[in-house]
Amino acid sequence: MEPDQEIAVSSAELVEMLARCDAATAGPWRSFIEGRDHLGGDNFILTGIENQDIELLGASRADQDFIANARQDVPRLVAEVRHLKKIAEQA
């Protein structure tokens, strides 16, 4: 089965994805939702840099959790795609 050209991810796109991740504040990031993860205060994303928390205006809890986890998930997904591309090339 040929990959769909509209959804295939190029090596250049993978480099761009990692570059955006590398340019972001260092991780790991962790979402803190008031009432779920802590009592009192605002919802925020704890980053890997002291005093560099991220506060989002208008984000749902699910949005905040997604954004916080993307900091860790994107590099792992890029690595997996690269691994699978190598396997496909060897087949």
MODELLER restraints for C-alpha pairs under 7 A, 6 or more apart:
rsr = mdl.restraints
at = mdl.atoms
rsr.add(forms.Gaussian(group=physical.xy_distance, feature=features.Distance(at['CA:14:A'], at['CA:78:A']), mean=6.23, stdev=0.5))
rsr.add(forms.Gaussian(group=physical.xy_distance, feature=features.Distance(at['CA:18:A'], at['CA:75:A']), mean=6.36, stdev=0.5))
rsr.add(forms.Gaussian(group=physical.xy_distance, feature=features.Distance(at['CA:21:A'], at['CA:71:A']), mean=6.64, stdev=0.5))
rsr.add(forms.Gaussian(group=physical.xy_distance, feature=features.Distance(at['CA:25:A'], at['CA:47:A']), mean=6.96, stdev=0.5))
rsr.add(forms.Gaussian(group=physical.xy_distance, feature=features.Distance(at['CA:26:A'], at['CA:47:A']), mean=6.60, stdev=0.5))
rsr.add(forms.Gaussian(group=physical.xy_distance, feature=features.Distance(at['CA:26:A'], at['CA:48:A']), mean=5.21, stdev=0.5))
rsr.add(forms.Gaussian(group=physical.xy_distance, feature=features.Distance(at['CA:26:A'], at['CA:49:A']), mean=6.41, stdev=0.5))
rsr.add(forms.Gaussian(group=physical.xy_distance, feature=features.Distance(at['CA:27:A'], at['CA:47:A']), mean=5.48, stdev=0.5))
rsr.add(forms.Gaussian(group=physical.xy_distance, feature=features.Distance(at['CA:27:A'], at['CA:48:A']), mean=4.33, stdev=0.5))
rsr.add(forms.Gaussian(group=physical.xy_distance, feature=features.Distance(at['CA:27:A'], at['CA:71:A']), mean=6.58, stdev=0.5))
rsr.add(forms.Gaussian(group=physical.xy_distance, feature=features.Distance(at['CA:28:A'], at['CA:47:A']), mean=5.99, stdev=0.5))
rsr.add(forms.Gaussian(group=physical.xy_distance, feature=features.Distance(at['CA:28:A'], at['CA:48:A']), mean=5.21, stdev=0.5))
rsr.add(forms.Gaussian(group=physical.xy_distance, feature=features.Distance(at['CA:28:A'], at['CA:71:A']), mean=6.84, stdev=0.5))
rsr.add(forms.Gaussian(group=physical.xy_distance, feature=features.Distance(at['CA:28:A'], at['CA:72:A']), mean=6.37, stdev=0.5))
rsr.add(forms.Gaussian(group=physical.xy_distance, feature=features.Distance(at['CA:29:A'], at['CA:45:A']), mean=6.34, stdev=0.5))
rsr.add(forms.Gaussian(group=physical.xy_distance, feature=features.Distance(at['CA:29:A'], at['CA:46:A']), mean=5.47, stdev=0.5))
rsr.add(forms.Gaussian(group=physical.xy_distance, feature=features.Distance(at['CA:29:A'], at['CA:47:A']), mean=4.42, stdev=0.5))
rsr.add(forms.Gaussian(group=physical.xy_distance, feature=features.Distance(at['CA:29:A'], at['CA:48:A']), mean=6.20, stdev=0.5))
rsr.add(forms.Gaussian(group=physical.xy_distance, feature=features.Distance(at['CA:29:A'], at['CA:68:A']), mean=5.27, stdev=0.5))
rsr.add(forms.Gaussian(group=physical.xy_distance, feature=features.Distance(at['CA:29:A'], at['CA:69:A']), mean=6.69, stdev=0.5))
rsr.add(forms.Gaussian(group=physical.xy_distance, feature=features.Distance(at['CA:29:A'], at['CA:71:A']), mean=6.35, stdev=0.5))
rsr.add(forms.Gaussian(group=physical.xy_distance, feature=features.Distance(at['CA:30:A'], at['CA:45:A']), mean=5.48, stdev=0.5))
rsr.add(forms.Gaussian(group=physical.xy_distance, feature=features.Distance(at['CA:30:A'], at['CA:46:A']), mean=5.11, stdev=0.5))
rsr.add(forms.Gaussian(group=physical.xy_distance, feature=features.Distance(at['CA:30:A'], at['CA:47:A']), mean=6.60, stdev=0.5))
rsr.add(forms.Gaussian(group=physical.xy_distance, feature=features.Distance(at['CA:30:A'], at['CA:68:A']), mean=5.57, stdev=0.5))
rsr.add(forms.Gaussian(group=physical.xy_distance, feature=features.Distance(at['CA:30:A'], at['CA:69:A']), mean=6.96, stdev=0.5))
rsr.add(forms.Gaussian(group=physical.xy_distance, feature=features.Distance(at['CA:31:A'], at['CA:44:A']), mean=6.17, stdev=0.5))
rsr.add(forms.Gaussian(group=physical.xy_distance, feature=features.Distance(at['CA:31:A'], at['CA:45:A']), mean=4.49, stdev=0.5))
rsr.add(forms.Gaussian(group=physical.xy_distance, feature=features.Distance(at['CA:31:A'], at['CA:46:A']), mean=6.31, stdev=0.5))
rsr.add(forms.Gaussian(group=physical.xy_distance, feature=features.Distance(at['CA:31:A'], at['CA:64:A']), mean=6.52, stdev=0.5))
rsr.add(forms.Gaussian(group=physical.xy_distance, feature=features.Distance(at['CA:31:A'], at['CA:65:A']), mean=5.49, stdev=0.5))
rsr.add(forms.Gaussian(group=physical.xy_distance, feature=features.Distance(at['CA:31:A'], at['CA:68:A']), mean=5.58, stdev=0.5))
rsr.add(forms.Gaussian(group=physical.xy_distance, feature=features.Distance(at['CA:32:A'], at['CA:38:A']), mean=6.84, stdev=0.5))
rsr.add(forms.Gaussian(group=physical.xy_distance, feature=features.Distance(at['CA:32:A'], at['CA:43:A']), mean=5.64, stdev=0.5))
rsr.add(forms.Gaussian(group=physical.xy_distance, feature=features.Distance(at['CA:32:A'], at['CA:44:A']), mean=5.37, stdev=0.5))
rsr.add(forms.Gaussian(group=physical.xy_distance, feature=features.Distance(at['CA:32:A'], at['CA:45:A']), mean=5.89, stdev=0.5))
rsr.add(forms.Gaussian(group=physical.xy_distance, feature=features.Distance(at['CA:33:A'], at['CA:43:A']), mean=4.62, stdev=0.5))
rsr.add(forms.Gaussian(group=physical.xy_distance, feature=features.Distance(at['CA:33:A'], at['CA:44:A']), mean=6.74, stdev=0.5))
rsr.add(forms.Gaussian(group=physical.xy_distance, feature=features.Distance(at['CA:34:A'], at['CA:40:A']), mean=6.21, stdev=0.5))
rsr.add(forms.Gaussian(group=physical.xy_distance, feature=features.Distance(at['CA:34:A'], at['CA:41:A']), mean=6.47, stdev=0.5))
rsr.add(forms.Gaussian(group=physical.xy_distance, feature=features.Distance(at['CA:34:A'], at['CA:42:A']), mean=5.97, stdev=0.5))
rsr.add(forms.Gaussian(group=physical.xy_distance, feature=features.Distance(at['CA:34:A'], at['CA:43:A']), mean=5.35, stdev=0.5))
rsr.add(forms.Gaussian(group=physical.xy_distance, feature=features.Distance(at['CA:43:A'], at['CA:55:A']), mean=6.76, stdev=0.5))
rsr.add(forms.Gaussian(group=physical.xy_distance, feature=features.Distance(at['CA:44:A'], at['CA:53:A']), mean=6.58, stdev=0.5))
rsr.add(forms.Gaussian(group=physical.xy_distance, feature=features.Distance(at['CA:44:A'], at['CA:54:A']), mean=5.58, stdev=0.5))
rsr.add(forms.Gaussian(group=physical.xy_distance, feature=features.Distance(at['CA:44:A'], at['CA:55:A']), mean=4.67, stdev=0.5))
rsr.add(forms.Gaussian(group=physical.xy_distance, feature=features.Distance(at['CA:44:A'], at['CA:56:A']), mean=6.90, stdev=0.5))
rsr.add(forms.Gaussian(group=physical.xy_distance, feature=features.Distance(at['CA:45:A'], at['CA:53:A']), mean=5.60, stdev=0.5))
rsr.add(forms.Gaussian(group=physical.xy_distance, feature=features.Distance(at['CA:45:A'], at['CA:54:A']), mean=4.92, stdev=0.5))
rsr.add(forms.Gaussian(group=physical.xy_distance, feature=features.Distance(at['CA:45:A'], at['CA:55:A']), mean=6.40, stdev=0.5))
rsr.add(forms.Gaussian(group=physical.xy_distance, feature=features.Distance(at['CA:45:A'], at['CA:68:A']), mean=6.25, stdev=0.5))
rsr.add(forms.Gaussian(group=physical.xy_distance, feature=features.Distance(at['CA:46:A'], at['CA:53:A']), mean=4.85, stdev=0.5))
rsr.add(forms.Gaussian(group=physical.xy_distance, feature=features.Distance(at['CA:46:A'], at['CA:54:A']), mean=6.63, stdev=0.5))
rsr.add(forms.Gaussian(group=physical.xy_distance, feature=features.Distance(at['CA:47:A'], at['CA:53:A']), mean=5.60, stdev=0.5))
